[in-house]
Amino acid sequence: MVFMKLFTGLGPLDARSIGRDSLLRWMLALPLLIVVPVRLVLPPLLVRIGLTFGVDLQLFYPGIASAVLLLITPVLYGLVIGFLLLDQRDDQTLTALQITPLPVEHYLAYRLAAPTLLSYGMAVAAVLLAGLPNPHIWGLLLAGLVAALHTPLVALGLACFAANKVQGLALMKAGSVLLTAPLVGLFVPSSWRYVFGVLPTYWPATLYRQFQVGDQLAWGGLVFALSYQALLLAILLRRFRAVVLR
């Protein structure tokens, strides 16, 4: 009941805040827009690049496409929420909440839960709309859960380590290198791929491919990925309370 009141009371305010910012509007719409180039442009592009270098890159298309589509939505939505938290930090909104009847923990739970649920549905829908070969629904649903948890990770990371929007944009650019982990993992020997597992962005597409081929290691990877993300979330929440709510 508490969270329903938060959704109905704060949801319209958030919608207006996002609606006034053209950058945030584009970031919300981009995940579905990117399905078209991934489905229509990426395959012939890989063929052309493969002919140039004498490598059959079409074999890597499902891995590249699933990595992009699973991660783009949670990361972008996490950035949107992260920038909103930075705005509220600048406006002292989060500080003011501490003297209101609304517990800050409830507010933060709402702030992170809503975009996480939305990013889960959007990421799964994006992969299905892309028409990737050999779809695996259960594998996609589980990998999508791991992917969706990047939304609170990105949002809290931005709010904890950036002091304002300018620093947030710089941190966003620097952090974009993390998105290359699942792509680089496609081109290295299998014995070295799990080195990239220290980066949470490595796991969604990897797990999806493992479930597709029936790899028994997928279940262990799923448990590890969820446990690792839970640990990172706990660390970021502790830092958020120490730095932002001090």
HELIX and SHEET records of a PDB file:
HELIX    1   1 VAL A    2  GLY A   19  1                                  18    
HELIX    2   2 SER A   22  LEU A   33  1                                  12    
HELIX    3   3 VAL A   35  VAL A   36  1                                   2    
HELIX    4   4 PRO A   37  VAL A   41  3                                   5    
HELIX    5   5 LEU A   42  PHE A   53  1                                  12    
HELIX    6   6 LEU A   57  PHE A   60  5                                   4    
HELIX    7   7 TYR A   61  ASP A   90  1                                  30    
HELIX    8   8 THR A   93  LEU A   97  1                                   5    
HELIX    9   9 VAL A  104  LEU A  129  1                                  26    
HELIX   10  10 ILE A  137  ALA A  148  1                                  12    
HELIX   11  11 HIS A  150  PHE A  161  1                                  12    
HELIX   12  12 LYS A  165  GLY A  175  1                                  11    
HELIX   13  13 SER A  176  THR A  180  5                                   5    
HELIX   14  14 ALA A  181  VAL A  184  1                                   4    
HELIX   15  15 GLY A  185  PHE A  187  5                                   3    
HELIX   16  16 SER A  190  ARG A  193  1                                   4    
HELIX   17  17 TYR A  194  VAL A  198  5                                   5    
HELIX   18  18 PRO A  200  TYR A  202  5                                   3    
HELIX   19  19 TRP A  203  VAL A  213  1                                  11    
HELIX   20  20 LEU A  217  VAL A  243  1                                  27    
END                                                                             
